Amino acid sequence: MRAITVRNREAGITGLALEDLPHPHAAENDVIVRVHAAGFTRGELDWPATWTDRAGRDRTPSVPGHEVSGVVTELGYGTTGLTVGQRVFGLTDWARDGSLAEYVAVEARNLAPLPADVDHTVAAALPVSGLTAWQGLFDHARLAAGQTVLIHGAAGAVGSVAVQLAREAGAYVIGSGRTADRDTVLDLGAHAFLDLEADRWKEADQADVVFDVVGGDVLDRSAPLVRAGGTLVTIAHPPTVRPDDGRALFFVVEPDRVRLAELARRVRDGRLRVRVGAVRPLAEAPAAFAPHQRVPGRTIIRIAE
């Protein structure tokens, strides 16, 4: 099969290449998915799991990309809950070969059925963004109706989903971003916009929940904006500045078949929009990792029709 591989950590994105690899093996409780579309995170070449397995052994050449949408072609021993020919989408394991390939082996529990009327390119943009937004807002911050939430990076992949989920849950939503993001954030359903380039933060209302995807100075300056008893939650890095009377936590997204299915239903019903900015063929995946290739919305790699 054809796949994007990386063999040299020091080479960075210049080490990405399209080459032929053996067809993946379906281990116990795995399925083999013929990949129709795949998503990736530009920073994953810096992740330790890209280079070593869970025992710390070198696993290069590695296949990056950990969001997948496609069709099940094979079941491993003991696999239940999915069938050959079924449309599925979800997350591949961080420490195994990923989805920028024609076929990928995935634990069945990390995949959810994909409705027939949801396109593979849209589904491939949903797992990391959708699950991160859901887990940050509801599992970790316990956001409830009537509360106020400030979402940093609200025009981005995770932030745009978080704005929509929080609005649907009955929260008052403040989205932050650059000046150029204002119209996008308000169109997604935010009640108000905080301009990170112009607005004076000290005049910003305090929030029950601050959800950060930016990190750095934005994360540090967010602690005073958390109301007493509130929560500051981030996916960027562990917070160094904490609210005086509240929680501060960092988390990494986890697979969740049930939540994936709920997110897919929202997309199918028109209650959740996923921002796909560009769709490129597998051969162009290395170029898509380049920082200057950023486009509004997710870049998705289409692999099979």
LUMBA-677387 format. One record per residue (C-alpha): chain; residue in three letters; x, y, z. Coordinates in nm, 3 decimals. Each point is the difference from the previous one (the first is absolute). Example, Ala and Ser with C-alpha at 12.3 -4.5 7.8 and 13.67 -1.06 7.14 Angstrom:
2
SITE  ch   aa        u        v        w
SITE   A  Ala    1.230   -0.450    0.780
SITE   A  Ser    0.137    0.344   -0.066
REM end
This chain:
305
SITE  ch   aa        u        v        w
SITE   A  Met    0.000    0.000    0.000
SITE   A  Arg    0.103    0.364   -0.038
SITE   A  Ala    0.060    0.203    0.315
SITE   A  Ile    0.166    0.315    0.125
SITE   A  Thr    0.297   -0.091    0.217
SITE   A  Val    0.255    0.177    0.215
SITE   A  Arg    0.333   -0.156    0.097
SITE   A  Asn    0.219    0.277    0.142
SITE   A  Arg   -0.111    0.215    0.292
SITE   A  Glu    0.259    0.269   -0.070
SITE   A  Ala   -0.121    0.040   -0.357
SITE   A  Gly   -0.345    0.124    0.106
SITE   A  Ile   -0.252    0.044   -0.278
SITE   A  Thr    0.275   -0.032   -0.263
SITE   A  Gly    0.026   -0.364    0.104
SITE   A  Leu   -0.359   -0.077   -0.100
SITE   A  Ala   -0.024   -0.216   -0.311
SITE   A  Leu   -0.250   -0.205   -0.197
SITE   A  Glu    0.109   -0.363   -0.026
SITE   A  Asp   -0.123   -0.358   -0.015
SITE   A  Leu   -0.051   -0.191    0.326
SITE   A  Pro   -0.133   -0.349    0.077
SITE   A  His   -0.373   -0.035    0.054
SITE   A  Pro   -0.074    0.041    0.373
SITE   A  His   -0.075   -0.301    0.222
SITE   A  Ala   -0.322   -0.014    0.202
SITE   A  Ala    0.092   -0.089    0.357
SITE   A  Glu   -0.251   -0.126    0.256
SITE   A  Asn   -0.299    0.238    0.026
SITE   A  Asp    0.124    0.201   -0.301
SITE   A  Val   -0.163    0.084   -0.328
SITE   A  Ile    0.169    0.090   -0.327
SITE   A  Val   -0.147    0.316   -0.148
SITE   A  Arg    0.035    0.101   -0.362
SITE   A  Val    0.064    0.369    0.052
SITE   A  His   -0.216    0.239   -0.199
SITE   A  Ala    0.108    0.317    0.181
SITE   A  Ala    0.247    0.081    0.276
SITE   A  Gly    0.079    0.286    0.234
SITE   A  Phe    0.332    0.092    0.157
SITE   A  Thr    0.149    0.239    0.255
SITE   A  Arg    0.299    0.200   -0.115
SITE   A  Gly    0.172   -0.030    0.337
SITE   A  Glu   -0.012   -0.379    0.014
SITE   A  Leu    0.352   -0.036   -0.137
SITE   A  Asp    0.109    0.132    0.339
SITE   A  Trp   -0.198   -0.260    0.196
SITE   A  Pro    0.210   -0.278    0.159
SITE   A  Ala   -0.260   -0.260   -0.106
SITE   A  Thr    0.069    0.082   -0.365
SITE   A  Trp    0.348   -0.147    0.040
SITE   A  Thr   -0.029   -0.275    0.262
SITE   A  Asp   -0.257   -0.258    0.101
SITE   A  Arg   -0.145   -0.034    0.349
SITE   A  Ala    0.304   -0.200    0.112
SITE   A  Gly    0.236    0.275   -0.115
SITE   A  Arg    0.129   -0.188   -0.305
SITE   A  Asp    0.069    0.177   -0.327
SITE   A  Arg   -0.291   -0.050   -0.238
SITE   A  Thr    0.114    0.187   -0.308
SITE   A  Pro   -0.095    0.021   -0.279
SITE   A  Ser   -0.310    0.151    0.159
SITE   A  Val   -0.323    0.093   -0.174
SITE   A  Pro   -0.143    0.325    0.140
SITE   A  Gly   -0.363    0.113    0.012
SITE   A  His   -0.240   -0.119    0.269
SITE   A  Glu   -0.346    0.090   -0.127
SITE   A  Val   -0.159   -0.243   -0.241
SITE   A  Ser   -0.319   -0.047   -0.196
SITE   A  Gly   -0.051   -0.299   -0.225
SITE   A  Val   -0.142   -0.349   -0.042
SITE   A  Val    0.076   -0.316    0.198
SITE   A  Thr    0.164   -0.264   -0.220
SITE   A  Glu    0.117   -0.258    0.257
SITE   A  Leu   -0.068   -0.103    0.360
SITE   A  Gly    0.267   -0.116    0.241
SITE   A  Tyr   -0.048   -0.296    0.233
SITE   A  Gly   -0.262    0.071    0.264
SITE   A  Thr   -0.120    0.326   -0.154
SITE   A  Thr   -0.364    0.079    0.065
SITE   A  Gly   -0.231    0.295   -0.058
SITE   A  Leu    0.106    0.074   -0.358
SITE   A  Thr   -0.042   -0.184   -0.330
SITE   A  Val    0.187   -0.025   -0.330
SITE   A  Gly   -0.128    0.266   -0.240
SITE   A  Gln   -0.112    0.236    0.276
SITE   A  Arg    0.077    0.373   -0.021
SITE   A  Val    0.192    0.112    0.309
SITE   A  Phe    0.201    0.292    0.135
SITE   A  Gly    0.208    0.069    0.308
SITE   A  Leu    0.348    0.018    0.150
SITE   A  Thr    0.298   -0.224   -0.058
SITE   A  Asp    0.238   -0.078    0.286
SITE   A  Trp    0.269    0.266    0.058
SITE   A  Ala    0.277   -0.262    0.023
SITE   A  Arg   -0.097   -0.199   -0.312
SITE   A  Asp    0.009    0.081   -0.369
SITE   A  Gly   -0.260    0.256   -0.090
SITE   A  Ser   -0.248    0.089   -0.269
SITE   A  Leu    0.207    0.160   -0.276
SITE   A  Ala   -0.004   -0.329   -0.186
SITE   A  Glu   -0.230   -0.200   -0.222
SITE   A  Tyr   -0.071   -0.243    0.286
SITE   A  Val    0.038    0.023    0.377
SITE   A  Ala   -0.044   -0.241    0.292
SITE   A  Val   -0.213    0.148    0.280
SITE   A  Glu   -0.142   -0.131    0.324
SITE   A  Ala   -0.372   -0.045   -0.063
SITE   A  Arg   -0.093    0.180    0.322
SITE   A  Asn    0.159    0.320   -0.135
SITE   A  Leu   -0.237    0.015   -0.297
SITE   A  Ala   -0.366    0.095   -0.034
SITE   A  Pro   -0.247   -0.072   -0.280
SITE   A  Leu   -0.020    0.281   -0.255
SITE   A  Pro   -0.346    0.094   -0.132
SITE   A  Ala   -0.035   -0.046   -0.374
SITE   A  Asp   -0.078    0.368   -0.056
SITE   A  Val    0.315    0.135    0.170
SITE   A  Asp    0.290    0.043   -0.241
SITE   A  His    0.330   -0.168    0.081
SITE   A  Thr    0.191    0.329   -0.029
SITE   A  Val   -0.224    0.159    0.263
SITE   A  Ala    0.021   -0.306    0.225
SITE   A  Ala    0.381    0.000   -0.013
SITE   A  Ala    0.001    0.356    0.137
SITE   A  Leu   -0.218   -0.089    0.296
SITE   A  Pro    0.167   -0.248    0.242
SITE   A  Val    0.278    0.208    0.161
SITE   A  Ser   -0.182    0.334   -0.018
SITE   A  Gly   -0.337   -0.136    0.104
SITE   A  Leu    0.116   -0.223    0.284
SITE   A  Thr    0.241    0.263    0.132
SITE   A  Ala   -0.274    0.261    0.011
SITE   A  Trp   -0.248   -0.237    0.163
SITE   A  Gln    0.240   -0.136    0.261
SITE   A  Gly    0.137    0.343    0.087
SITE   A  Leu   -0.339    0.163    0.043
SITE   A  Phe   -0.206   -0.275    0.158
SITE   A  Asp    0.219   -0.280    0.137
SITE   A  His    0.270    0.222    0.154
SITE   A  Ala   -0.157    0.344    0.051
SITE   A  Arg   -0.353   -0.130    0.059
SITE   A  Leu   -0.156    0.291   -0.190
SITE   A  Ala   -0.374    0.037    0.066
SITE   A  Ala   -0.289    0.204   -0.141
SITE   A  Gly   -0.002    0.359    0.119
SITE   A  Gln    0.375    0.016    0.060
SITE   A  Thr    0.244    0.224   -0.184
SITE   A  Val    0.285   -0.153   -0.199
SITE   A  Leu    0.294    0.179   -0.162
SITE   A  Ile    0.148   -0.200   -0.289
SITE   A  His    0.342    0.106   -0.123
SITE   A  Gly    0.083   -0.071   -0.364
SITE   A  Ala   -0.370   -0.013   -0.079
SITE   A  Ala    0.050    0.012   -0.377
SITE   A  Gly    0.234   -0.299   -0.003
SITE   A  Ala   -0.073   -0.369   -0.041
SITE   A  Val   -0.066   -0.078    0.367
SITE   A  Gly   -0.129    0.343    0.096
SITE   A  Ser   -0.260    0.016   -0.276
SITE   A  Val   -0.152   -0.330    0.111
SITE   A  Ala    0.015    0.106    0.365
SITE   A  Val   -0.192    0.322   -0.075
SITE   A  Gln   -0.282   -0.196   -0.165
SITE   A  Leu   -0.020   -0.268    0.271
SITE   A  Ala    0.003    0.256    0.281
SITE   A  Arg   -0.271    0.208   -0.169
SITE   A  Glu   -0.217   -0.308   -0.049
SITE   A  Ala    0.048   -0.091    0.368
SITE   A  Gly   -0.150    0.333    0.104
SITE   A  Ala    0.315    0.181    0.110
SITE   A  Tyr    0.083    0.365   -0.062
SITE   A  Val    0.292   -0.025   -0.242
SITE   A  Ile    0.286    0.248   -0.039
SITE   A  Gly    0.238   -0.091   -0.281
SITE   A  Ser    0.347    0.148   -0.029
SITE   A  Gly    0.235    0.037   -0.294
SITE   A  Arg    0.176    0.244   -0.225
SITE   A  Thr   -0.183    0.302   -0.138
SITE   A  Ala   -0.060   -0.175   -0.332
SITE   A  Asp   -0.177   -0.287    0.178
SITE   A  Arg   -0.288    0.209    0.141
SITE   A  Asp   -0.260   -0.069   -0.270
SITE   A  Thr    0.084   -0.371   -0.014
SITE   A  Val   -0.030   -0.045    0.377
SITE   A  Leu   -0.329    0.187    0.023
SITE   A  Asp   -0.137   -0.192   -0.298
SITE   A  Leu    0.081   -0.327    0.181
SITE   A  Gly   -0.234    0.107    0.280
SITE   A  Ala    0.211    0.187    0.255
SITE   A  His   -0.191    0.268    0.189
SITE   A  Ala    0.306    0.225    0.026
SITE   A  Phe    0.353    0.030   -0.138
SITE   A  Leu    0.322    0.077    0.189
SITE   A  Asp    0.263    0.146   -0.233
SITE   A  Leu    0.337   -0.128    0.120
SITE   A  Glu    0.177    0.270   -0.203
SITE   A  Ala   -0.201    0.302    0.111
SITE   A  Asp   -0.234   -0.051    0.296
SITE   A  Arg    0.112    0.075    0.354
SITE   A  Trp   -0.017   -0.328    0.188
SITE   A  Lys   -0.043    0.160    0.340
SITE   A  Glu   -0.343    0.122   -0.110
SITE   A  Ala   -0.109   -0.345   -0.116
SITE   A  Asp   -0.276   -0.167    0.198
SITE   A  Gln    0.098   -0.292    0.216
SITE   A  Ala   -0.108   -0.346   -0.115
SITE   A  Asp   -0.099   -0.323    0.170
SITE   A  Val    0.216   -0.184   -0.253
SITE   A  Val    0.298    0.112   -0.206
SITE   A  Phe    0.091   -0.248   -0.273
SITE   A  Asp    0.343    0.067   -0.150
SITE   A  Val    0.156   -0.150   -0.313
SITE   A  Val    0.268    0.268   -0.046
SITE   A  Gly    0.232   -0.025    0.301
SITE   A  Gly    0.285    0.235    0.085
SITE   A  Asp   -0.088    0.353    0.104
SITE   A  Val   -0.366   -0.049   -0.089
SITE   A  Leu   -0.024   -0.287    0.247
SITE   A  Asp    0.189    0.188    0.274
SITE   A  Arg   -0.223    0.307   -0.033
SITE   A  Ser   -0.314   -0.210    0.019
SITE   A  Ala    0.026   -0.103    0.366
SITE   A  Pro   -0.143    0.331    0.136
SITE   A  Leu   -0.300   -0.037   -0.232
SITE   A  Val   -0.122   -0.314    0.180
SITE   A  Arg   -0.277    0.058    0.253
SITE   A  Ala    0.024   -0.144    0.350
SITE   A  Gly   -0.058   -0.373   -0.025
SITE   A  Gly    0.049    0.001   -0.376
SITE   A  Thr    0.232   -0.195   -0.226
SITE   A  Leu    0.287    0.085   -0.233
SITE   A  Val    0.058   -0.288   -0.242
SITE   A  Thr    0.264   -0.015   -0.272
SITE   A  Ile    0.138   -0.237   -0.262
SITE   A  Ala    0.314    0.206   -0.066
SITE   A  His    0.219   -0.084    0.301
SITE   A  Pro   -0.036   -0.027    0.379
SITE   A  Pro   -0.095    0.343    0.138
SITE   A  Thr    0.257    0.187    0.207
SITE   A  Val   -0.239    0.275    0.117
SITE   A  Arg   -0.311   -0.125    0.181
SITE   A  Pro   -0.324    0.170    0.106
SITE   A  Asp   -0.003    0.123    0.360
SITE   A  Asp   -0.316   -0.196    0.076
SITE   A  Gly   -0.056   -0.260   -0.267
SITE   A  Arg    0.143   -0.295   -0.190
SITE   A  Ala    0.260    0.000   -0.277
SITE   A  Leu    0.071   -0.312   -0.203
SITE   A  Phe    0.164   -0.129   -0.317
SITE   A  Phe   -0.126   -0.304   -0.191
SITE   A  Val    0.065   -0.207   -0.310
SITE   A  Val   -0.296   -0.118   -0.209
SITE   A  Glu   -0.105   -0.364    0.032
SITE   A  Pro   -0.195   -0.223   -0.241
SITE   A  Asp   -0.372   -0.031    0.075
SITE   A  Arg   -0.227   -0.196   -0.233
SITE   A  Val   -0.324    0.121    0.163
SITE   A  Arg    0.093    0.368   -0.025
SITE   A  Leu    0.121   -0.043   -0.357
SITE   A  Ala   -0.340   -0.139   -0.095
SITE   A  Glu   -0.173    0.294    0.168
SITE   A  Leu    0.220    0.247   -0.183
SITE   A  Ala   -0.070   -0.171   -0.333
SITE   A  Arg   -0.373    0.026    0.063
SITE   A  Arg    0.035    0.372    0.063
SITE   A  Val    0.187    0.042   -0.328
SITE   A  Arg   -0.261   -0.206   -0.186
SITE   A  Asp   -0.286    0.202    0.150
SITE   A  Gly    0.164    0.335   -0.079
SITE   A  Arg    0.054    0.090    0.367
SITE   A  Leu    0.380   -0.004   -0.027
SITE   A  Arg    0.215    0.147   -0.274
SITE   A  Val    0.353   -0.129   -0.056
SITE   A  Arg    0.233    0.245   -0.172
SITE   A  Val    0.182   -0.180   -0.283
SITE   A  Gly    0.226    0.249   -0.170
SITE   A  Ala    0.186   -0.211   -0.257
SITE   A  Val   -0.007   -0.356   -0.133
SITE   A  Arg    0.324   -0.133   -0.150
SITE   A  Pro    0.111   -0.336   -0.145
SITE   A  Leu    0.231   -0.235    0.188
SITE   A  Ala    0.303    0.097   -0.207
SITE   A  Glu   -0.035    0.362    0.119
SITE   A  Ala   -0.020   -0.087    0.370
SITE   A  Pro    0.368    0.087    0.072
SITE   A  Ala   -0.050    0.349   -0.138
SITE   A  Ala   -0.317    0.042    0.205
SITE   A  Phe    0.205   -0.028    0.323
SITE   A  Ala    0.189    0.321   -0.080
SITE   A  Pro   -0.092    0.296    0.227
SITE   A  His   -0.050    0.235   -0.297
SITE   A  Gln   -0.266   -0.237   -0.135
SITE   A  Arg   -0.250    0.091    0.273
SITE   A  Val   -0.350    0.074   -0.128
SITE   A  Pro   -0.323    0.093    0.179
SITE   A  Gly   -0.141   -0.333    0.117
SITE   A  Arg    0.156   -0.346    0.004
SITE   A  Thr    0.213   -0.140   -0.281
SITE   A  Ile   -0.117   -0.353   -0.075
SITE   A  Ile    0.178   -0.261   -0.212
SITE   A  Arg   -0.227   -0.190   -0.240
SITE   A  Ile    0.135   -0.348   -0.068
SITE   A  Ala   -0.280   -0.199   -0.163
SITE   A  Glu   -0.328    0.099   -0.162
REM end
